[in-house]
Amino acid sequence: MFASLKAIGGSLAGVALPLNEHDVSIGRDDTNRIALADSAVSPRHCVITCTADQIALHDLDPMFDRVSRHSRFAGLAASLGVARPLLLQSMYIFKQPRIGGEIDWHQDATFLTTQPSSVVGFWLALDDADISNGCLWALPGAHRGPLRRRFRYRAGELVMETLDATPLPSTPPVALEVPRGSVVVLHGLLPHASGANRSPRPRHAYSLHLIDGAATYADDNWLQRPELPLRGFA
Ligand SMILES: O=C(O)CCC(=O)C(=O)O
């Protein structure tokens, strides 16, 4: 199992989120089962995602397909004015009791760039999320600022490129404490982060990122889906 996790982690190193070096990205193993790491393997937290050629839970797994294409998510996207929603990327995030690590401040558009920017995150709390088990944090109003970084291919290499060195505003961050079953909607330019899970309780979440098909998807984004065309909510 560890070998296949390493292989998957290698192919995804740091792509889905700004993972710390101890975090483990996991996906489908050699036999196409979802591969899970336990705390012996992952000292921090675990993210289930898919290998580069098996991109998204919502397009690969019937249960995640059903949840992701629920009419309430479709209605939410419509109410946000997303003209032609395309479900781009999804992941199941485990923040395990006491060992779940923090996720640094980032903007989702760093990883999923379109012109104009259109990425929206739907973050579904599968457990009550609070400060003690590593809830999300956000900087209110900071989505009005620039996109600061891009994680993209340059000359065949994945690089983190600084676009705008404007520091994050000094506004106090707000903890997005939510009960299980809540959806947090994340604007693609909103700087957000999450804390470590120092509690005895898990903090699981399902995160789905969509873009507007009316925008142009960058051809140097880390995530390209040539063999798995993007679909909307239908
Ligand atoms: O669940 C987390 O801890 C972070 C999730 C996140 O940053 C995202 O879904 O964009």
PDBQT file of the ligand as one rigid body, heavy atoms in Angstrom, charges set to zero:
ROOT
HETATM    1  O1  LIG A 301     -10.743  21.268   4.379  1.00  0.00    +0.000 OA
HETATM    2  C1  LIG A 301      -9.724  21.933   4.524  1.00  0.00    +0.000 C 
HETATM    3  O2  LIG A 301      -9.053  21.848   5.535  1.00  0.00    +0.000 OA
HETATM    4  C2  LIG A 301      -9.267  22.889   3.451  1.00  0.00    +0.000 C 
HETATM    5  C3  LIG A 301     -10.140  22.845   2.241  1.00  0.00    +0.000 C 
HETATM    6  C4  LIG A 301      -9.800  23.879   1.226  1.00  0.00    +0.000 C 
HETATM    7  O3  LIG A 301      -8.951  24.698   1.387  1.00  0.00    +0.000 OA
HETATM    8  C5  LIG A 301     -10.549  23.873  -0.021  1.00  0.00    +0.000 C 
HETATM    9  O4  LIG A 301     -11.413  23.005  -0.208  1.00  0.00    +0.000 OA
HETATM   10  O5  LIG A 301     -10.285  24.750  -0.877  1.00  0.00    +0.000 OA
ENDROOT
TORSDOF 0
